[in-house]
């Protein structure tokens, strides 16, 4: 047999409607709608609320438990994003910034950059450095093609001096 909802909603219907109108989050909107259904007495079981709101019964149960423990503030708080711990230390980020912005730097590849940065004791991989440099510094470590050793320098100069014909 389904468990009946045993929470007391302290906010008035007008307050809940006001929160519903001002919120921009779809998740908060669903949570407030669930409270409104209980406040109006339209639903007696968590399963009914879950069907009307479009989530699972366990989710509705968790929302109501959070509401019982900490109130509407906790219910309207959305914690998404997960664990965003940085892979690079601040010292490493500063060192990368210095190396990439140095006009006299001789770094020509990300492999060289990784080998220079190994002294910082971070767990550095090529992919980590590559993604950081691309995202944060918009860097492109490129090297011009080497000139052929048999190239005739006089022919290059003569080619550069020929006038371009406009048609």
FIMIDREN-141567 format. One record per residue (C-alpha): residue in three letters; chain; x, y, z. Coordinates in nm, 4 decimals. Each point is the difference from the previous one (the first is absolute). Example, Ala and Ser with C-alpha at 12.3 -4.5 7.8 and 13.67 -1.06 7.14 Angstrom:
% FIMIDREN-141567
<atom aa="ALA" ch="A" east="1.2300" north="-0.4500" up="0.7800"/>
<atom aa="SER" ch="A" east="0.1370" north="0.3440" up="-0.0660"/>
END
This chain:
% FIMIDREN-141567
<atom aa="UNK" ch="A" east="0.0000" north="0.0000" up="0.0000"/>
<atom aa="UNK" ch="A" east="0.1276" north="0.3481" up="-0.0868"/>
<atom aa="UNK" ch="A" east="0.1107" north="0.2328" up="0.2746"/>
<atom aa="UNK" ch="A" east="-0.2030" north="0.3127" up="0.0535"/>
<atom aa="UNK" ch="A" east="0.1665" north="0.3401" up="-0.0006"/>
<atom aa="UNK" ch="A" east="0.0599" north="0.1158" up="0.3548"/>
<atom aa="UNK" ch="A" east="0.1480" north="0.3479" up="-0.0379"/>
<atom aa="UNK" ch="A" east="-0.1355" north="0.3310" up="0.1156"/>
<atom aa="UNK" ch="A" east="0.0485" north="0.2753" up="-0.2626"/>
<atom aa="UNK" ch="A" east="0.0510" north="0.3250" up="0.1922"/>
<atom aa="UNK" ch="A" east="-0.0025" north="0.2408" up="-0.2956"/>
<atom aa="UNK" ch="A" east="-0.3272" north="0.1313" up="-0.1356"/>
<atom aa="UNK" ch="A" east="-0.1194" north="-0.0768" up="-0.3506"/>
<atom aa="UNK" ch="A" east="0.0721" north="0.3607" up="-0.1020"/>
<atom aa="UNK" ch="A" east="0.3593" north="-0.0252" up="0.1217"/>
<atom aa="UNK" ch="A" east="0.0501" north="-0.3259" up="-0.1897"/>
<atom aa="UNK" ch="A" east="-0.1566" north="0.1504" up="-0.3153"/>
<atom aa="UNK" ch="A" east="0.2328" north="0.2987" up="0.0353"/>
<atom aa="UNK" ch="A" east="0.3045" north="-0.2274" up="0.0248"/>
<atom aa="UNK" ch="A" east="-0.1281" north="-0.1957" up="-0.2983"/>
<atom aa="UNK" ch="A" east="-0.0303" north="0.3154" up="-0.2138"/>
<atom aa="UNK" ch="A" east="0.3401" north="0.1426" up="0.0941"/>
<atom aa="UNK" ch="A" east="0.2093" north="-0.3152" up="-0.0329"/>
<atom aa="UNK" ch="A" east="0.2053" north="-0.0624" up="-0.3120"/>
<atom aa="UNK" ch="A" east="0.0971" north="-0.3574" up="0.0818"/>
<atom aa="UNK" ch="A" east="-0.2193" north="-0.2835" up="-0.1280"/>
<atom aa="UNK" ch="A" east="0.1103" north="-0.2164" up="0.2909"/>
<atom aa="UNK" ch="A" east="-0.1063" north="0.2561" up="0.2611"/>
<atom aa="UNK" ch="A" east="-0.3237" north="0.0441" up="-0.1923"/>
<atom aa="UNK" ch="A" east="-0.0770" north="-0.3729" up="0.0319"/>
<atom aa="UNK" ch="A" east="0.0793" north="0.0036" up="0.3712"/>
<atom aa="UNK" ch="A" east="-0.2295" north="0.2951" up="0.0680"/>
<atom aa="UNK" ch="A" east="-0.2759" north="-0.1587" up="-0.2102"/>
<atom aa="UNK" ch="A" east="0.0285" north="-0.3107" up="0.2173"/>
<atom aa="UNK" ch="A" east="-0.0480" north="0.2133" up="0.3112"/>
<atom aa="UNK" ch="A" east="-0.2958" north="0.1762" up="-0.1610"/>
<atom aa="UNK" ch="A" east="-0.1672" north="-0.3338" up="-0.0750"/>
<atom aa="UNK" ch="A" east="0.0369" north="-0.0998" up="0.3637"/>
<atom aa="UNK" ch="A" east="-0.1120" north="0.3408" up="0.1285"/>
<atom aa="UNK" ch="A" east="-0.3157" north="-0.0062" up="-0.2158"/>
<atom aa="UNK" ch="A" east="-0.0717" north="-0.3583" up="0.1060"/>
<atom aa="UNK" ch="A" east="-0.0059" north="-0.1327" up="-0.3572"/>
<atom aa="UNK" ch="A" east="0.2379" north="-0.2878" up="0.0753"/>
<atom aa="UNK" ch="A" east="0.0123" north="-0.2357" up="0.2988"/>
<atom aa="UNK" ch="A" east="0.2879" north="-0.2269" up="-0.1049"/>
<atom aa="UNK" ch="A" east="0.3558" north="0.0675" up="-0.1163"/>
<atom aa="UNK" ch="A" east="-0.0635" north="-0.2128" up="-0.3089"/>
<atom aa="UNK" ch="A" east="-0.2846" north="0.2311" up="-0.1097"/>
<atom aa="UNK" ch="A" east="0.2217" north="0.3065" up="0.0428"/>
<atom aa="UNK" ch="A" east="0.2805" north="-0.1714" up="-0.1906"/>
<atom aa="UNK" ch="A" east="-0.2254" north="-0.0772" up="-0.2966"/>
<atom aa="UNK" ch="A" east="-0.1419" north="0.3529" up="-0.0147"/>
<atom aa="UNK" ch="A" east="0.3410" north="0.1688" up="0.0321"/>
<atom aa="UNK" ch="A" east="0.1829" north="-0.2448" up="-0.2284"/>
<atom aa="UNK" ch="A" east="0.2648" north="-0.1468" up="0.2307"/>
<atom aa="UNK" ch="A" east="0.0429" north="-0.3226" up="0.1978"/>
<atom aa="UNK" ch="A" east="-0.1686" north="-0.0703" up="0.3313"/>
<atom aa="UNK" ch="A" east="0.3379" north="-0.0163" up="0.1772"/>
<atom aa="UNK" ch="A" east="0.0882" north="0.3475" up="-0.1282"/>
<atom aa="UNK" ch="A" east="-0.3227" north="0.1445" up="0.1383"/>
<atom aa="UNK" ch="A" east="0.0659" north="-0.1763" up="0.3308"/>
<atom aa="UNK" ch="A" east="0.3507" north="0.1539" up="0.0157"/>
<atom aa="UNK" ch="A" east="-0.1409" north="0.3470" up="-0.0775"/>
<atom aa="UNK" ch="A" east="-0.2532" north="-0.0287" up="0.2794"/>
<atom aa="UNK" ch="A" east="0.2657" north="-0.1207" up="0.2455"/>
<atom aa="UNK" ch="A" east="0.2188" north="0.2989" up="-0.0881"/>
<atom aa="UNK" ch="A" east="-0.3008" north="0.2288" up="0.0460"/>
<atom aa="UNK" ch="A" east="-0.0793" north="-0.1526" up="0.3410"/>
<atom aa="UNK" ch="A" east="0.3591" north="0.0361" up="0.1199"/>
<atom aa="UNK" ch="A" east="0.0986" north="0.3425" up="-0.1335"/>
<atom aa="UNK" ch="A" east="-0.3038" north="0.1678" up="-0.1531"/>
<atom aa="UNK" ch="A" east="-0.0700" north="0.1739" up="-0.3281"/>
<atom aa="UNK" ch="A" east="0.3505" north="0.1524" up="-0.0281"/>
<atom aa="UNK" ch="A" east="0.1586" north="-0.3434" up="-0.0197"/>
<atom aa="UNK" ch="A" east="-0.2656" north="-0.1228" up="-0.2397"/>
<atom aa="UNK" ch="A" east="0.0630" north="0.2902" up="-0.2398"/>
<atom aa="UNK" ch="A" east="0.3767" north="-0.0503" up="0.0124"/>
<atom aa="UNK" ch="A" east="0.1340" north="-0.1947" up="-0.2967"/>
<atom aa="UNK" ch="A" east="0.3436" north="-0.1547" up="0.0415"/>
<atom aa="UNK" ch="A" east="0.1133" north="-0.1191" up="-0.3385"/>
<atom aa="UNK" ch="A" east="0.3475" north="-0.0023" up="-0.1417"/>
<atom aa="UNK" ch="A" east="0.1752" north="-0.2762" up="0.1865"/>
<atom aa="UNK" ch="A" east="0.3573" north="0.0032" up="0.1182"/>
<atom aa="UNK" ch="A" east="0.1895" north="0.2579" up="-0.2000"/>
<atom aa="UNK" ch="A" east="0.3477" north="-0.0388" up="0.1471"/>
<atom aa="UNK" ch="A" east="0.2701" north="0.1522" up="-0.2169"/>
<atom aa="UNK" ch="A" east="0.2572" north="-0.2368" up="-0.1472"/>
<atom aa="UNK" ch="A" east="0.2695" north="0.2662" up="-0.0111"/>
<atom aa="UNK" ch="A" east="0.1311" north="0.1931" up="0.2985"/>
<atom aa="UNK" ch="A" east="0.0031" north="0.3790" up="-0.0027"/>
<atom aa="UNK" ch="A" east="0.3802" north="0.0010" up="-0.0253"/>
<atom aa="UNK" ch="A" east="-0.0157" north="-0.2180" up="-0.3118"/>
<atom aa="UNK" ch="A" east="-0.2632" north="0.2238" up="-0.1588"/>
<atom aa="UNK" ch="A" east="0.2177" north="0.3083" up="0.0630"/>
<atom aa="UNK" ch="A" east="0.3039" north="-0.1792" up="-0.1458"/>
<atom aa="UNK" ch="A" east="-0.1964" north="-0.0984" up="-0.3145"/>
<atom aa="UNK" ch="A" east="-0.1195" north="0.3581" up="-0.0356"/>
<atom aa="UNK" ch="A" east="0.3563" north="0.1314" up="0.0244"/>
<atom aa="UNK" ch="A" east="0.1342" north="-0.2518" up="-0.2509"/>
<atom aa="UNK" ch="A" east="-0.2737" north="0.0575" up="-0.2561"/>
<atom aa="UNK" ch="A" east="0.0105" north="0.3797" up="0.0234"/>
<atom aa="UNK" ch="A" east="0.3781" north="0.0242" up="-0.0206"/>
<atom aa="UNK" ch="A" east="0.0877" north="0.1304" up="-0.3482"/>
<atom aa="UNK" ch="A" east="0.3519" north="-0.1472" up="0.0247"/>
<atom aa="UNK" ch="A" east="-0.1173" north="-0.3476" up="0.0934"/>
<atom aa="UNK" ch="A" east="0.1260" north="-0.2856" up="-0.2148"/>
<atom aa="UNK" ch="A" east="-0.2835" north="-0.2402" up="0.0822"/>
<atom aa="UNK" ch="A" east="-0.1253" north="-0.1571" up="-0.3199"/>
<atom aa="UNK" ch="A" east="-0.2231" north="-0.2810" up="0.1264"/>
<atom aa="UNK" ch="A" east="-0.2187" north="-0.1033" up="0.2897"/>
<atom aa="UNK" ch="A" east="0.2393" north="-0.2904" up="0.0664"/>
<atom aa="UNK" ch="A" east="0.2762" north="0.2527" up="0.0735"/>
<atom aa="UNK" ch="A" east="-0.2371" north="0.1918" up="0.2239"/>
<atom aa="UNK" ch="A" east="-0.0836" north="-0.3167" up="0.1950"/>
<atom aa="UNK" ch="A" east="0.3684" north="-0.0838" up="0.0438"/>
<atom aa="UNK" ch="A" east="0.0733" north="0.3529" up="0.1287"/>
<atom aa="UNK" ch="A" east="-0.2929" north="-0.0153" up="0.2410"/>
<atom aa="UNK" ch="A" east="0.0883" north="-0.3415" up="0.1469"/>
<atom aa="UNK" ch="A" east="0.2060" north="0.1808" up="0.2642"/>
<atom aa="UNK" ch="A" east="-0.3196" north="0.1386" up="0.1600"/>
<atom aa="UNK" ch="A" east="-0.0834" north="-0.3469" up="0.1415"/>
<atom aa="UNK" ch="A" east="-0.3564" north="0.0017" up="-0.1356"/>
<atom aa="UNK" ch="A" east="-0.1406" north="-0.3130" up="-0.1594"/>
<atom aa="UNK" ch="A" east="0.0230" north="0.1408" up="-0.3505"/>
<atom aa="UNK" ch="A" east="-0.1054" north="-0.1737" up="-0.3156"/>
<atom aa="UNK" ch="A" east="0.0193" north="0.1220" up="-0.3554"/>
<atom aa="UNK" ch="A" east="-0.3795" north="0.0149" up="-0.0249"/>
<atom aa="UNK" ch="A" east="-0.0300" north="0.2131" up="0.3152"/>
<atom aa="UNK" ch="A" east="0.2543" north="0.2563" up="-0.1205"/>
<atom aa="UNK" ch="A" east="-0.1394" north="0.0005" up="-0.3536"/>
<atom aa="UNK" ch="A" east="-0.3598" north="0.0616" up="0.1130"/>
<atom aa="UNK" ch="A" east="0.1008" north="0.2653" up="0.2529"/>
<atom aa="UNK" ch="A" east="0.2059" north="0.1905" up="-0.2569"/>
<atom aa="UNK" ch="A" east="-0.2717" north="-0.0208" up="-0.2661"/>
<atom aa="UNK" ch="A" east="-0.2830" north="0.1059" up="0.2339"/>
<atom aa="UNK" ch="A" east="0.1633" north="0.2605" up="0.2216"/>
<atom aa="UNK" ch="A" east="0.2697" north="0.1469" up="-0.2223"/>
<atom aa="UNK" ch="A" east="-0.1397" north="-0.0701" up="-0.3479"/>
<atom aa="UNK" ch="A" east="0.3488" north="-0.1112" up="-0.0907"/>
<atom aa="UNK" ch="A" east="0.1117" north="-0.1762" up="-0.3138"/>
<atom aa="UNK" ch="A" east="0.3561" north="-0.1200" up="0.0150"/>
<atom aa="UNK" ch="A" east="0.0967" north="-0.0116" up="-0.3637"/>
<atom aa="UNK" ch="A" east="0.3346" north="-0.0020" up="-0.1701"/>
<atom aa="UNK" ch="A" east="0.0675" north="0.1178" up="-0.3537"/>
<atom aa="UNK" ch="A" east="0.1099" north="-0.2638" up="-0.2468"/>
<atom aa="UNK" ch="A" east="0.3710" north="-0.0350" up="-0.0429"/>
<atom aa="UNK" ch="A" east="0.1452" north="0.1377" up="-0.3181"/>
<atom aa="UNK" ch="A" east="0.1532" north="-0.2479" up="-0.2398"/>
<atom aa="UNK" ch="A" east="0.3787" north="-0.0112" up="0.0196"/>
<atom aa="UNK" ch="A" east="0.0380" north="0.0165" up="-0.3805"/>
<atom aa="UNK" ch="A" east="-0.2221" north="0.3036" up="-0.0449"/>
<atom aa="UNK" ch="A" east="0.1504" north="0.2755" up="-0.2146"/>
<atom aa="UNK" ch="A" east="-0.0169" north="0.3281" up="0.1949"/>
<atom aa="UNK" ch="A" east="0.0548" north="0.2107" up="-0.3169"/>
<atom aa="UNK" ch="A" east="-0.3017" north="-0.1614" up="-0.1674"/>
<atom aa="UNK" ch="A" east="-0.2129" north="0.0814" up="0.3068"/>
<atom aa="UNK" ch="A" east="0.1056" north="0.3661" up="-0.0095"/>
<atom aa="UNK" ch="A" east="-0.0678" north="0.0187" up="-0.3744"/>
<atom aa="UNK" ch="A" east="-0.3450" north="-0.1507" up="0.0530"/>
<atom aa="UNK" ch="A" east="-0.0826" north="0.2531" up="0.2715"/>
<atom aa="UNK" ch="A" east="0.1016" north="0.2920" up="-0.2234"/>
<atom aa="UNK" ch="A" east="-0.2089" north="-0.0950" up="-0.3025"/>
<atom aa="UNK" ch="A" east="-0.3016" north="0.2278" up="-0.0351"/>
<atom aa="UNK" ch="A" east="-0.3440" north="-0.1504" up="0.0486"/>
<atom aa="UNK" ch="A" east="-0.2281" north="0.0390" up="-0.3005"/>
<atom aa="UNK" ch="A" east="-0.3492" north="0.1241" up="0.0699"/>
<atom aa="UNK" ch="A" east="-0.2733" north="-0.1202" up="-0.2293"/>
END
